[in-house]
Amino acid sequence: MLINYLVFPKINPVIFTIGPISFYWYGFMYFISFLFVMCFLRYRIKSVNSNWTKREIEHLLFMSFWGVVLGGRIGYILFYAYNFYFENIFFLFKIWEGGMSFHGGLIGVIVVLIWFSYSTKRNFFQVSDFVIPAIPFGLGAGRLGNFINGELWGRVTINTPWAMLFPNARDQDILLASSDSNLSSLFNYYGMLPRHPSQLYEMFLEGVFLFIMFNFLIKKSLPVGTISGLFLFFYGVIRVIVEFFRQPDFHLGLFQGLISMGQILSFPMIVIGIAIIVLSYYRYL
């Protein structure tokens, strides 16, 4: 039985152009995330009567922005595309075309938080617990940017009614169809292979779900560090699950035919998250 699969709504990644300068949706997602997090944290310092100042919020976010950008880009190069970027060094600076690693960005932000905590004489986990409830918004916006770019699509699925045909995946579709007779027939009929819209799965789980959950948890009296541990744990679990629906990077594939790079990088998050939660409940943080 043939299914009327959804077709990716081809969206121009460029919002508008002024002279030689183009403004991209992907970069715009970072911009609105920055503004939202700033407004959100300013609201939090009023609602919880904390000893934070607006200037400290602005300073932390400015440094965190560079932590995300530099860490995310460097992480993507090291974890996913070292050989490509080594041969195409100038592509390193084309951030608006995608190619960011969450795990690399996380490391970059952690470095910034360590420095900020030390310079302001605050406990690291008090700072991270304060910031984390705002982070899912940025994650969700980033995944929406991936979707608009038509990148990081999901794995091929035949019987999923909401599967989507991604024109940008056509080169990979041709290779997959050439090695499987069933997929070949499907490809010949649709011109593409139906795939999970995994970017939208991640937008909902990493963005909407985690944002709602953590903004519920911050109303509870939890030990210092618990929010940070729960974030590492739940993000790690969600990423491991979603990776089963997301197409592995074509040049990497699945290690041992079973596990993706995203899952490899997420398992340590789960373990570290559990350790932090346990230590926080024993008041060791």
C-alpha positions in Angstrom: 0.0 0.0 0.0 1.4 3.4 -1.0 1.5 6.1 1.6 1.2 9.8 0.9 4.3 10.8 2.7 4.9 14.4 3.8 7.3 16.4 1.7 9.9 18.6 3.3 8.7 22.3 2.9 11.7 23.7 1.0 12.6 26.8 3.0 15.2 29.3 1.9 17.9 29.2 4.7 18.5 32.9 4.0 15.9 35.2 5.6 17.0 38.3 3.7 20.1 39.8 2.1 21.4 43.4 2.4 24.2 44.0 -0.2 26.8 41.3 0.3 25.5 40.3 3.7 23.0 37.5 4.1 21.0 36.7 7.3 20.3 33.0 7.9 17.6 31.3 9.8 20.2 29.1 11.6 22.0 32.1 12.9 18.7 33.8 13.8 17.8 30.8 16.0 21.0 31.5 18.0 20.0 35.2 18.2 16.5 34.6 19.5 17.8 32.0 22.0 20.3 34.5 23.3 17.5 37.1 23.8 15.1 34.7 25.4 17.7 33.3 27.8 18.7 36.9 28.9 15.0 37.9 29.5 14.3 34.6 31.2 17.3 34.8 33.6 16.5 38.4 34.4 13.0 37.3 35.3 14.4 34.5 37.5 16.7 36.9 39.5 13.5 38.8 40.4 11.3 35.8 41.1 13.7 34.0 43.4 15.1 37.2 45.0 18.7 36.0 44.2 21.9 38.0 44.7 22.5 38.0 41.0 22.7 41.3 39.1 21.6 42.1 35.5 25.2 42.9 34.7 26.4 39.5 35.8 23.7 37.9 33.7 24.7 39.8 30.6 28.4 39.0 31.2 27.7 35.3 31.7 25.6 35.0 28.6 28.1 36.9 26.5 30.8 34.5 27.5 28.5 31.5 27.2 27.6 32.5 23.7 31.2 32.2 22.7 31.5 29.0 24.7 28.6 27.5 22.7 29.8 28.7 19.3 33.5 27.8 19.7 32.9 24.7 21.7 30.1 23.5 19.3 32.2 24.1 16.2 35.4 22.6 17.5 33.5 19.7 19.0 31.8 19.0 15.6 35.2 19.0 13.9 36.8 16.7 16.4 33.9 14.3 16.9 32.3 14.2 13.5 34.3 15.7 10.6 38.0 16.1 11.4 39.2 15.0 7.9 36.7 17.2 6.0 37.5 20.4 7.9 41.2 19.7 7.8 41.0 19.7 4.0 38.5 22.6 3.9 39.8 24.9 6.6 37.8 28.0 5.7 34.5 26.1 6.1 35.3 26.2 9.8 34.0 29.7 9.9 30.8 29.1 8.0 28.7 28.5 11.1 25.5 29.7 9.4 25.6 26.5 7.2 25.3 24.2 10.3 27.8 21.8 11.7 27.6 22.3 15.4 28.0 19.7 18.1 25.9 19.9 21.3 28.4 18.0 23.3 31.2 20.3 22.2 29.0 23.4 23.0 28.3 21.8 26.4 32.0 21.5 27.1 32.5 25.1 26.1 29.7 26.3 28.4 31.1 24.3 31.3 34.5 25.9 30.9 32.8 29.3 31.0 30.7 28.4 34.1 33.8 27.2 35.9 35.6 30.5 35.1 32.5 32.6 36.0 32.0 30.7 39.3 35.6 31.2 40.3 35.6 34.9 39.4 32.3 35.6 41.3 33.2 33.3 44.2 30.1 31.2 43.6 29.5 27.5 43.9 29.7 26.0 40.3 26.5 24.0 40.8 24.6 26.9 42.1 25.4 28.7 38.9 24.6 25.8 36.6 21.4 25.0 38.5 20.4 28.7 38.0 21.1 28.7 34.2 19.9 25.2 33.1 16.1 25.9 33.1 16.6 28.3 30.2 18.8 26.1 28.1 16.1 23.8 26.6 14.7 26.8 24.7 18.0 27.2 22.9 18.2 23.5 22.2 14.7 23.5 20.7 15.4 26.6 18.6 18.6 25.0 17.3 16.8 21.8 16.2 14.2 24.0 14.4 17.2 25.6 12.6 18.4 22.1 11.6 15.0 21.4 10.2 14.8 24.7 8.2 18.3 23.9 6.8 17.0 20.5 5.8 19.9 18.8 7.6 20.3 16.1 10.3 17.3 14.2 8.9 16.1 10.8 10.3 16.5 7.2 9.2 14.5 5.7 6.4 11.1 4.4 7.5 8.5 2.9 5.3 5.4 2.5 7.5 5.5 5.8 9.4 2.5 8.0 8.2 4.3 11.2 9.2 7.6 10.2 7.4 9.0 13.0 5.3 10.8 13.2 2.0 13.9 15.3 2.3 15.4 16.5 -1.1 18.7 17.2 0.6 19.0 13.5 1.5 18.7 12.3 -2.1 22.3 11.4 -2.6 22.2 9.1 0.4 18.8 7.8 -0.7 20.3 6.8 -4.1 23.1 4.8 -2.3 20.7 3.1 0.0 18.2 2.3 -2.8 21.0 0.7 -4.9 21.6 -1.9 -2.2 18.1 -2.8 -1.3 15.4 -3.9 -3.8 12.5 -2.8 -1.6 14.0 0.6 -1.1 14.8 0.8 -4.8 11.1 0.4 -5.7 10.1 3.0 -3.2 12.8 5.4 -4.5 11.7 4.9 -8.1 8.1 5.8 -7.2 8.7 8.8 -4.9 12.1 9.9 -6.2 13.3 10.0 -2.6 13.1 7.8 0.5 10.7 8.6 3.4 12.6 9.4 6.6 11.8 10.2 10.2 11.7 14.1 10.8 14.1 13.5 13.7 14.9 17.2 14.0 11.3 17.8 15.1 11.5 14.8 17.5 14.6 16.5 19.1 12.9 19.9 19.1 10.0 18.6 21.1 12.0 16.4 23.5 15.1 18.5 24.0 13.3 21.8 23.8 9.6 21.7 24.8 9.7 18.7 27.1 12.9 19.6 29.0 11.8 23.2 29.3 8.5 22.3 30.9 10.1 19.7 33.2 12.9 21.9 34.5 10.7 24.9 35.0 8.5 22.7 37.1 11.4 21.2 39.1 12.9 24.6 40.0 9.8 25.3 42.1 10.8 22.3 44.3 13.3 22.5 47.1 16.1 20.4 45.6 19.7 20.0 46.9 22.3 22.1 45.0 23.5 20.2 41.9 20.3 18.2 41.5 19.0 20.2 38.5 22.4 20.0 36.8 22.6 16.2 37.3 19.0 15.7 36.1 19.8 17.8 33.0 22.8 15.7 32.1 20.8 12.5 32.7 17.7 13.3 30.8 19.4 14.9 27.9 21.7 11.9 27.6 18.7 9.5 27.7 16.7 11.5 25.2 19.7 11.8 22.8 20.4 8.1 23.0 16.8 7.3 22.2 16.4 9.8 19.4 19.6 8.6 17.7 17.8 5.4 16.9 15.6 7.5 14.6 18.2 9.9 13.3 20.4 9.1 10.3 24.0 8.6 11.5 26.6 10.9 9.8 27.2 9.2 6.5 31.0 9.3 6.7 30.9 7.8 10.2 28.0 5.4 10.1 27.3 3.2 13.1 30.2 1.9 15.2 30.1 -1.9 15.2 26.9 -1.5 13.2 25.1 -0.7 16.4 25.9 2.7 18.0 26.2 6.2 16.7 28.7 8.9 17.7 25.9 10.9 19.3 25.1 7.9 21.5 28.7 7.3 22.4 29.0 11.0 23.5 25.7 10.8 25.5 26.4 7.7 27.6 29.0 9.5 29.8 26.4 12.3 30.3 24.0 9.8 31.8 26.6 8.3 34.1 28.0 11.7 35.2 24.4 13.0 35.7 23.5 10.1 38.0 26.8 10.6 40.0 26.0 14.3 40.5 22.4 13.6 41.6 23.7 11.1 44.2 26.4 13.5 45.5 23.9 16.3 45.6 21.5 14.3 47.8 24.4 13.5 50.2 25.2 17.2 50.3 28.7 16.7 48.9 28.4 19.5 46.2 
